[in-house]
Amino acid sequence: MMRALWRAFLQGLAAPVDMWRSSLLARTVTLTVGLSGLAVTLIGGYMSLTIADNLFSGRTDQILGETTRAATVAQTLFDNSVTAAGTIDVETANTTAQTAIRSAQSSPGGSGFALLRTPGQITNQAMTSTSTAGLDLSVVSSGLRAQVVGEPSQLHYQSVSLGAEAAVPGIVAAASLQVPSSGQYELYLVYDLSDVQTTLTEIQQTLIAGSLALVGAIGLVTFFVVRLTIDPIRRAARTAERLAQGFLEERLTESGEDVIAVLSRSFNRMAQSMESQIVRLANLSQVQQRFVSDVSHELRTPLTTIRLAGDVLFAQREGFSAENARTIELLLTQIERFEIMLTDLLEMSRYDAGAVALEVEETNVVPLIEDCLDQLGPLAREKGSELLVEVRGGYGESEVDQRRIRRIVLNFVGNAIDHGEGRPIVTYIDSNEEALAIAVRDWGMGMTEAQTQRVFDRFWRADPSRQRTTGGTGLGLAIAQEDAVAHGGRIDVWSKEGEGTCFRLTIPRIPLDSWQVSPLPLPPEGVEDPSGAVTGALPQQAQP
């Protein structure tokens, strides 16, 4: 269950990730909205803090001003209430002072006041501490009272929360009063700041709504602007894709004089130039292919005549001098090589023209390969090499073009004979459910890495000066690679100097079907060379 939920979660993440990777419009709009939202949030937060500070500072100054006036009025009343005998009617003065303080507390939000006697005093008289009815004296903290007692000449204030249930912001402002014959008293004015909080909340809500609207507008504008910019690029990409698919007549629409129009005109000129070059090269390629094909065909007639004449001379060589007889043998050998070259050139011209069609049939390749080895057996014995076959199981018959498979194997084994230094040559056959593999391994001179990379080039030989028994033309491996590709497979090669070479053909069991792993590693593991040492194997290679 958890695995299914995790898989569903990953699949849910895949869609936005794919959109982010594939859509320039989505990335641009997302980045613009994100960065704009961050900038607006920072600016809005700074503005909100500044406005809150200004509102609080302004209201605090107003409250402190009222506290100063109330304390001054009350102190004046107490001072003027002293009789000639130096006494004071404290209760009458208290009542008069309360009325004056209420008059001075005129700002909105005034929640009341308290006039409290400073504890610890011994005086001739004592005025009763008073407070506004319903005022919760717990808002007057001991810390604030200590500040008032410690610094009686200064005004003090403290932010508090009013209300038992709802935390209503408020301020308590305090001043010290000296009542004649009664000692020191503390005046506390309590103010409700809910109106300031309401104003700040409305401002913050307006900022948030405005910020969201601004970010949304920026995202919408960015979407249309980027889309307007990207649409020509998309059209150019689609047109380029069509050109890559071979539709050389595709062009962009040219309109206006802006940079997009300049891009369209430049793109069209490039496409026109590419079309001209491709058409010219295609025509040249066709001419070359036709020339090779025509020349190969035309050369067959005189070559046949020369071959017949050579055969006649070769049959009569016993009547010639030794020098002339040797010349006739060399002539006949080169005529045979010339015939092979013409056949190879014709085959390459068919591949270049795309005119190759497989003639497949159900085939057991083991007898086919054994027949190839029998055909090259005399040549191998002449070179001192022993031809061996190792069949490593398999899945029965495969659909192949026998003529082309035969040609590939003859080429592999012929090359091994030429370069095998008279050592044994082993042909391996194996198959799996998807593919068939044939590998030919020798322990001859081997090749360098640079030579291995060029081994399938046309007319290229690893050692042009080396005398070849099979008289190759340099086209054998190129044709073999084309034969493998025509089946839907490929040829891989492994070679090391002094350790030999191994060519491996891998083709699907049904032509052009998909396959993943070759049935044979390269080179096949567990293979012993003539000295008895075991050669390691490279990992199996998957189809690209």
C-alpha positions in Angstrom: 0.0 0.0 0.0 2.8 2.4 0.9 4.7 1.5 -2.2 1.6 2.3 -4.3 1.1 5.6 -2.6 4.8 6.5 -3.1 4.6 5.5 -6.8 1.4 7.7 -7.2 3.2 10.5 -5.4 6.2 10.2 -7.8 4.0 10.1 -10.8 2.2 13.2 -9.5 5.6 15.0 -9.3 6.6 13.8 -12.8 4.1 16.0 -14.7 5.3 19.4 -13.3 8.9 18.3 -13.5 8.5 17.4 -17.1 6.7 20.6 -17.8 9.5 22.6 -16.1 12.1 20.8 -18.2 10.3 21.0 -21.5 8.5 24.4 -21.4 10.5 27.6 -21.6 7.2 29.5 -21.1 6.4 27.6 -17.9 9.9 28.2 -16.5 9.9 31.9 -17.4 6.4 32.6 -15.9 7.1 30.6 -12.8 10.4 32.3 -12.2 8.9 35.7 -12.8 5.9 35.1 -10.6 8.2 33.6 -7.9 10.7 36.4 -7.9 8.0 39.1 -8.2 6.1 37.5 -5.3 9.3 37.5 -3.2 10.0 41.2 -4.0 6.4 42.2 -3.3 6.4 40.3 -0.1 9.6 42.0 1.1 8.4 45.4 0.1 4.9 44.8 1.5 6.4 43.5 4.8 8.6 46.6 5.1 5.7 48.9 4.4 3.5 47.1 6.9 6.1 47.3 9.6 6.8 51.0 8.9 3.0 51.8 9.0 2.5 49.9 12.2 5.5 51.7 13.8 4.2 55.1 12.7 0.6 54.4 13.9 1.9 53.1 17.3 4.4 56.0 17.7 1.8 58.6 16.8 -0.8 57.2 19.2 1.8 56.8 21.9 2.9 60.4 21.6 -0.8 61.5 21.8 -1.4 59.4 24.9 1.8 60.6 26.6 0.7 64.2 25.9 -2.7 63.6 27.5 -1.0 61.9 30.4 1.2 65.0 30.9 -1.8 67.3 30.8 -3.8 65.2 33.2 -0.9 64.9 35.7 -0.3 68.7 35.5 -3.9 69.5 36.0 -4.2 67.1 39.0 -1.0 68.3 40.6 -2.2 71.9 40.2 -5.5 71.1 41.9 -3.8 69.4 44.8 -1.4 72.2 45.3 -4.2 74.8 45.2 -6.2 72.9 47.7 -3.8 73.6 50.6 -5.4 75.8 53.3 -3.7 78.6 55.3 -3.2 76.1 58.1 -1.2 73.9 55.7 -3.8 71.1 55.6 -5.9 69.8 52.7 -9.3 68.3 52.3 -7.9 65.2 50.6 -11.3 63.6 49.6 -12.6 66.8 48.1 -9.3 67.3 46.2 -9.5 63.7 45.1 -13.0 64.1 43.6 -12.0 67.4 41.9 -8.8 65.8 40.5 -10.8 62.8 39.1 -13.1 65.1 37.2 -10.1 67.0 35.8 -8.4 63.8 34.8 -11.5 62.5 32.9 -11.7 65.8 31.1 -8.0 65.5 30.1 -8.4 61.9 28.8 -10.2 62.9 25.6 -8.4 60.6 23.1 -10.5 57.8 21.6 -9.9 54.5 23.3 -9.5 55.8 26.8 -10.5 52.9 29.1 -10.2 54.7 32.4 -7.6 55.7 35.0 -6.4 54.8 38.4 -4.9 57.0 41.2 -3.0 54.7 43.6 -1.1 55.5 46.7 2.5 54.6 46.7 2.9 51.9 49.4 5.3 52.1 52.3 4.6 55.8 53.2 3.8 57.3 56.7 1.9 60.6 56.4 -0.5 62.8 58.5 -3.3 62.1 56.0 -4.1 59.4 53.5 -6.2 59.9 50.3 -8.2 56.9 49.2 -6.9 55.2 46.1 -9.5 55.4 43.3 -10.0 53.9 39.8 -12.5 54.0 37.1 -15.4 51.6 37.6 -14.8 48.2 35.8 -11.1 48.9 35.2 -8.9 45.7 35.7 -6.0 46.9 37.8 -4.0 43.8 36.8 -3.0 45.6 33.7 -0.8 47.8 36.0 2.2 45.6 36.4 4.6 45.7 39.4 7.4 46.5 37.0 5.7 49.6 35.8 4.9 50.7 39.3 8.5 50.2 40.3 9.6 52.5 37.4 7.2 55.2 38.5 8.4 55.1 42.1 12.0 55.0 41.0 11.8 57.9 38.5 8.9 60.1 39.7 9.9 63.0 37.5 9.5 60.9 34.2 6.5 59.7 32.3 6.3 55.9 31.8 4.2 53.6 29.6 3.8 50.0 28.9 2.1 47.9 26.2 -0.6 45.6 27.6 -3.4 43.2 26.5 -6.9 44.2 27.6 -9.9 42.0 27.9 -10.2 38.6 29.5 -11.0 36.6 26.4 -9.9 38.6 23.3 -6.4 40.0 23.5 -7.1 43.7 22.8 -3.9 45.8 22.4 -3.6 48.7 24.9 -1.2 51.1 26.6 -0.9 52.1 30.2 0.7 55.5 30.7 1.9 56.5 34.2 3.0 59.7 36.1 3.8 60.5 39.7 1.7 63.0 41.8 2.6 64.6 45.1 -0.4 65.2 47.3 0.3 67.7 50.2 0.2 66.1 53.6 -0.7 62.7 52.0 2.5 61.8 50.2 3.2 60.3 46.8 0.5 58.9 44.5 0.7 57.2 41.1 -1.6 58.2 38.1 -2.2 55.5 35.5 -4.2 56.2 32.3 -5.3 53.1 30.3 -6.0 53.3 26.6 -7.6 50.7 24.2 -5.7 50.6 20.9 -8.2 48.4 19.0 -8.9 51.3 16.6 -5.2 51.4 15.7 -5.1 47.6 15.3 -8.2 47.7 13.1 -6.7 50.5 10.9 -3.4 48.4 10.7 -5.3 45.2 9.8 -7.2 47.0 7.0 -4.0 48.5 5.7 -2.3 45.0 5.8 -5.3 43.4 4.1 -5.2 46.1 1.4 -1.4 45.5 0.9 -1.9 41.7 0.7 -4.7 42.0 -1.8 -2.8 44.6 -3.8 0.3 42.4 -3.8 -1.6 39.4 -5.0 -3.2 41.4 -7.7 0.1 42.9 -8.7 1.9 39.4 -8.8 -1.0 38.0 -10.8 -0.9 40.9 -13.2 2.9 40.5 -13.6 2.4 36.7 -14.2 -0.3 37.4 -16.8 1.7 40.1 -18.6 4.8 37.8 -18.5 2.8 34.9 -20.0 1.5 36.9 -23.0 4.8 38.7 -23.6 6.9 35.5 -23.4 4.3 33.6 -25.5 4.5 36.4 -28.1 8.3 36.1 -28.1 8.4 32.2 -28.0 5.8 31.6 -30.7 8.2 32.6 -33.5 10.9 30.4 -31.9 8.4 27.5 -31.8 7.6 28.0 -35.4 11.3 28.1 -36.2 11.8 24.9 -34.2 9.0 23.1 -36.0 10.2 24.3 -39.4 13.8 23.1 -38.5 12.4 19.7 -37.5 10.5 19.5 -40.8 13.7 20.3 -42.6 15.5 17.6 -40.7 12.9 15.1 -41.7 13.6 15.9 -45.4 10.9 18.5 -46.2 13.3 20.9 -47.7 10.6 23.3 -49.0 9.5 24.4 -45.5 10.0 28.1 -44.8 9.1 30.6 -42.1 6.6 33.5 -42.7 8.4 36.8 -43.0 6.5 39.9 -41.8 7.6 43.2 -40.3 11.1 44.7 -39.7 11.8 43.6 -36.1 14.4 41.2 -34.9 12.0 38.2 -35.4 11.5 39.2 -39.0 15.3 39.4 -39.4 15.6 35.9 -37.9 12.9 34.6 -40.2 14.6 36.0 -43.3 18.0 34.7 -42.1 16.5 31.3 -41.4 14.8 31.1 -44.8 18.1 32.1 -46.5 19.9 29.4 -44.6 17.2 26.8 -45.5 17.4 27.8 -49.1 21.1 27.4 -49.1 20.9 24.1 -47.3 18.3 22.9 -49.8 20.5 23.9 -52.7 23.5 22.2 -51.2 21.6 19.0 -50.3 20.0 18.8 -53.7 23.4 19.3 -55.4 25.0 16.7 -53.1 22.1 14.3 -53.7 22.4 14.7 -57.4 26.2 14.3 -57.2 25.7 11.2 -55.0 23.3 9.7 -57.6 25.7 10.5 -60.4 28.5 8.8 -58.5 26.4 5.8 -57.6 25.1 5.5 -61.2 28.7 5.9 -62.4 30.0 3.2 -60.2 27.1 0.9 -61.1 27.4 1.7 -64.8 31.2 1.3 -64.9 30.9 -2.0 -62.9 28.4 -3.3 -65.4 30.2 -2.1 -68.4 33.5 -3.6 -67.2 32.0 -7.0 -66.9 31.9 -7.6 -70.6 35.6 -6.8 -71.4 36.5 -8.5 -68.1 34.7 -11.7 -69.2 36.6 -11.6 -72.5 39.9 -11.0 -70.7 39.0 -13.9 -68.3 38.3 -16.2 -71.2 41.5 -15.2 -72.9 43.4 -15.7 -69.7 41.9 -19.1 -69.2 43.0 -20.1 -72.7 46.5 -18.9 -72.0 46.6 -20.5 -68.6 45.6 -23.9 -70.1 48.5 -23.6 -72.6 51.1 -22.3 -70.0 53.1 -25.5 -70.3 54.2 -24.6 -73.8 55.5 -21.2 -72.6 58.7 -20.3 -71.0 58.8 -20.3 -67.1 58.7 -16.5 -67.1 55.7 -16.3 -69.4 53.9 -19.1 -67.5 54.4 -17.2 -64.2 53.1 -14.0 -65.9 49.9 -15.9 -67.0 49.3 -17.1 -63.4 49.7 -13.6 -62.0 47.4 -12.3 -64.7 44.7 -14.8 -63.9 45.0 -14.0 -60.1 44.5 -10.3 -60.7 41.6 -11.0 -63.0 39.9 -12.9 -60.2 40.6 -10.1 -57.8 39.2 -7.6 -60.3 36.0 -9.7 -60.5 35.7 -9.7 -56.7 36.2 -5.9 -56.6 33.5 -5.4 -59.3 31.1 -7.5 -57.3 31.8 -5.6 -54.1 31.4 -2.2 -55.9 28.1 -3.3 -57.3 27.0 -4.4 -53.8 28.0 -1.1 -52.2 26.3 0.8 -54.9 23.0 -1.1 -54.1 23.4 -0.2 -50.4 24.1 3.4 -51.2 21.0 3.5 -53.5 18.9 1.9 -50.8 17.9 -0.9 -53.2 18.8 -3.8 -50.9 16.1 -6.4 -50.1 16.6 -9.3 -47.8 15.7 -12.8 -49.0 15.1 -14.4 -45.6 14.2 -18.0 -44.8 14.1 -20.2 -41.6 17.7 -21.3 -41.3 19.8 -23.3 -38.9 23.1 -21.3 -39.1 25.3 -24.1 -37.7 25.4 -26.1 -41.0 25.7 -22.8 -42.9 28.8 -21.9 -40.9 30.3 -25.3 -41.2 30.0 -25.1 -44.9 31.8 -21.8 -44.9 34.6 -23.3 -42.9 34.8 -26.3 -45.2 35.2 -23.9 -48.1 38.1 -22.1 -46.4 39.6 -25.2 -44.9 42.3 -25.8 -47.6 43.4 -22.1 -47.3 43.6 -22.4 -43.5 45.7 -25.6 -43.7 48.0 -23.9 -46.1 48.5 -21.1 -43.6 48.8 -23.6 -40.7 45.6 -22.5 -38.9 43.1 -25.0 -37.5 39.4 -24.0 -37.9 37.2 -24.9 -34.9 33.5 -24.4 -34.2 31.9 -24.1 -30.7 28.1 -24.1 -30.6 26.8 -22.9 -27.3 23.2 -23.9 -27.4 20.5 -21.7 -28.8 16.8 -21.5 -29.7 16.7 -23.3 -33.0 16.3 -21.7 -36.4 16.4 -17.9 -37.2 15.1 -15.9 -40.2 18.2 -14.8 -42.1 19.4 -14.0 -45.6 21.7 -17.0 -46.1 23.8 -15.4 -48.8 24.6 -12.4 -46.7 25.3 -14.3 -43.5 27.6 -16.6 -45.6 29.4 -13.5 -46.9 29.9 -12.1 -43.4 31.3 -15.4 -42.0 33.6 -15.9 -45.0 34.9 -12.4 -44.5 35.5 -12.9 -40.8 37.2 -16.2 -41.2 39.2 -15.1 -44.2 40.6 -12.1 -42.3 41.4 -14.4 -39.4 43.3 -16.7 -41.7 45.3 -13.7 -43.2 46.1 -12.3 -39.8 46.0 -15.3 -37.5 49.7 -16.1 -37.7 49.0 -19.8 -38.3 47.2 -20.2 -34.9 43.8 -21.9 -34.3 40.7 -19.9 -35.3 37.5 -20.5 -33.3 34.0 -19.7 -34.5 31.3 -19.4 -31.8 27.6 -19.6 -32.3 24.9 -18.8 -29.7 21.4 -17.3 -29.5 18.8 -16.3 -27.0 15.1 -15.5 -27.3 15.8 -12.2 -29.2 19.0 -12.5 -31.1 21.6 -14.7 -32.8 25.4 -14.1 -32.4 28.3 -15.4 -34.4 31.9 -14.6 -33.3 35.2 -15.4 -34.9 38.3 -15.3 -32.7 42.0 -15.6 -33.7 45.2 -15.2 -31.7 47.2 -13.4 -34.4 48.9 -10.1 -34.6 45.9 -8.0 -33.5 45.3 -4.3 -34.0 45.8 -1.0 -32.2 42.8 1.0 -30.9 43.2 3.5 -33.7 43.1 0.7 -36.3 40.1 -0.9 -34.7 38.2 2.3 -35.0 38.8 2.4 -38.8 38.3 -1.3 -39.5 34.9 -0.7 -41.2 36.1 2.2 -43.4 35.8 1.5 -47.1 39.1 0.5 -48.9 41.0 0.7 -45.6 43.5 -2.0 -44.6 45.4 -2.4 -41.3 48.6 -3.3 -43.2 48.4 -2.4 -46.9 51.9 -3.7 -47.6 51.2 -7.1 -46.1 50.5 -9.9 -48.7 47.0 -11.2 -48.3 46.2 -14.8 -49.2 42.5 -14.0 -49.8 43.2 -11.0 -52.0 40.8 -8.6 -50.3 39.6 -5.3 -51.7 39.2 -3.3 -48.5 35.4 -3.4 -48.9 34.6 -6.7 -47.2 34.0 -5.4 -43.6 32.1 -2.4 -44.9 29.8 -4.7 -46.8 29.5 -7.0 -43.9 28.5 -4.1 -41.6 25.8 -3.1 -44.2 24.6 -6.7 -44.3 24.3 -6.7 -40.5 22.4 -3.4 -40.4 20.1 -4.7 -43.1 19.1 -7.5 -40.7 18.6 -5.0 -37.8 21.9 -6.0 -36.1 25.5 -4.8 -36.0 29.1 -6.0 -35.9 31.4 -5.4 -32.9 35.1 -5.9 -32.8 37.7 -6.5 -30.1 41.4 -6.5 -30.7 44.7 -6.1 -28.9 48.2 -6.1 -30.3 49.8 -9.5 -29.8 46.6 -11.1 -28.4 44.5 -11.4 -31.5 41.1 -10.2 -32.8 37.5 -11.2 -32.4 34.6 -10.0 -34.7 31.1 -10.6 -33.4 27.9 -10.4 -35.5 24.6 -9.9 -33.6 21.3 -9.9 -35.5 17.7 -10.3 -34.3 16.1 -13.7 -34.8 13.5 -12.0 -36.9 14.9 -9.3 -39.2 14.6 -5.7 -37.9 13.1 -6.8 -34.5 14.4 -5.2 -31.4 17.0 -6.9 -29.2 18.8 -5.8 -26.0 21.9 -8.0 -25.3 24.1 -10.1 -27.5 24.1 -13.8 -26.7 27.9 -13.8 -26.8 30.3 -11.6 -24.8 33.2 -9.9 -26.6 35.4 -11.9 -26.8 33.7 -15.1 -25.5 34.7 -15.9 -22.0 36.7 -18.9 -21.0 38.6 -19.0 -24.3 42.1 -20.5 -24.2 44.8 -19.5 -26.6 47.3 -22.0 -28.1 49.6 -21.5 -25.1 46.9 -22.6 -22.7 46.3 -19.2 -21.1 42.7 -18.2 -20.5 41.5 -14.9 -22.1 39.0 -12.8 -20.2 35.8 -11.4 -21.7 34.3 -7.9 -21.9 30.8 -7.5 -20.7 27.9 -8.2 -23.0 27.0 -5.1 -25.0 23.4 -4.0 -25.3 21.9 -2.6 -28.5 22.1 1.3 -28.5 
